[in-house]
Amino acid sequence: MARQFADLHCHPTMFGFHRLRNDPEAEADPDRFHPWHVHEPNFEHMRRGKRAAQYSQCCFPQLAHSDTRLVFASITPIERGFFQGSDEEVGNFVPELLELVSGVTIAKSAAKLVRGKPFAAARELLGVARNRGPVRALIHRTFLKYGKQRVEHLLSRDYDYWEEFEREYDFLRRRNGDKERVEVPIPSEEGRREVDGCYHLVDGPDTFESVARQGDDVAVLLSIEGGHVFSIGPDGRRVDEATIFERIRRLKDLEHPVFYLTLAHHFDNGICGHARSLIDLANLVMDQRPRMHEGFEPDGDLGLRVVRELLDLDDALQDRGGRRILIDTRHMSPRTRQQYYNEVVRPYNARHADKSARERRRFPKIPVISSHSAHTGVRHLSELVANAEHENDHWHRNPFYAWGLNTADEDVRMVHQSEGLYGVSFDQRIVGVPPFQKVPEHQWPHIMLNQIFGVVDVIMDDDRLSPASKRTIWDRICIGSDFDGMIDPVSRYSTAVDFRTFADDLRRLFRKYRHTRMIEQIGVDELVEKIAWKNAYAFARRHLPSVVGG
């Protein structure tokens, strides 16, 4: 069994925060409005690995019980795109509602189904849900299991990403450093087990090392998912440039540094193109199209200027000496990733060897991070760009999910060359299982191993590389679960408590394949420890000085 675990991408506050937020009684109660508050789970959904709307996957009691000792905790203000259809459909709510209740919609849908057009039929039936209105609000309350007041706020013009980030950050800070004793839900027992725990928001290398030495507490490195947190206002439009750059400076002034930022997410952020990420059915009621598959915002070079500001680089890609916020490429469109590699990562890292040893320690290579990802089996980003319009639920290159959301061989090489980090997602669709397909329990370990080997083989099969260089791909892979990010988890590993099972499964399969991929040379137990926690710890140690600054 692995000694401990680390997770490159999860949301330990998201489940609790959104269920307590906008409830005046809960927000005013310091004994409830904090990250250690335990919410009663749906054990059946947890055990079956259903979408985590009725149970938490990585709350701090679960992290403490699971021996997870390092998390990169992502704060992610929910995007408005989940709560509204395309602008062209907003005005149709009343007539579509009348057609629905009168039976006209059902008749139209049935006619399209008879003509062999199932998705057109579904789109007709779900038309009312594409609009802002009470039916859509009810759908979201049912799907997300949020309270009425929370959903109403998310649908209102008062909802502001920047304010929500500040509130969730404050929520995370509320029990920072406090020893707690709580009861954690255990799905296998359908009961609770008492656990002691404490988490520490990392403010620098000294705190990080202190928590690591202590051994029982959780070190928390702050991350953000989505540049919309600083770029999009309450009206859904991009804020002015001065506000964008002022907010980035404010992020760098936080007491606890933002270790990395996932620049793109599901919808247009006015900065860069995003990859398609929603299943066919979801796209019937949500509209990802604005800026999907595109590159960086070219007007005034805004997109790349934001990247340089985050990385604390001047226009010539020289370090300015302040804090870096590292950039996660997950959710970037393939075209955006191409630009990021060609215009920032490759030119900066090409000159890195010319720096003094002291400068290289203070400012390592710019690492390519893919925090909660899976592989496509596709060689080049250009192929993902060319195939973007073909993506649907069954667009696979067996056994991989071949959407541009996932990585090509080219991405893996960039992670390897830049000494970056690749977090393997625990989202069943992302790791190659089509929506609604049932998978026998015994197959999940092999599906997860396919993802790990898919990444490793890109480097192992490259005859241009030396054996010593090939070996280091095993230093670039870790857990990036995306727990509590509204995913349908791999059912065998539906929460952080299941990390032990994941490690045991890896150990068994690594032994089976020990004569391949340098597994026997490195050692089965050592490889399990690397993926479970060692690689994430080493990455954090290497980059904390540049993230903290000074």
Order of alpha helices (4+ residues) and beta strands (2+ residues): beta-alpha-alpha-alpha-alpha-beta-alpha-alpha-alpha-alpha-alpha-alpha-alpha-beta-beta-beta-alpha-beta-alpha-alpha-beta-alpha-beta-alpha-alpha-alpha-beta-alpha-beta-beta-alpha-beta-alpha-alpha-beta-alpha-alpha-alpha-alpha
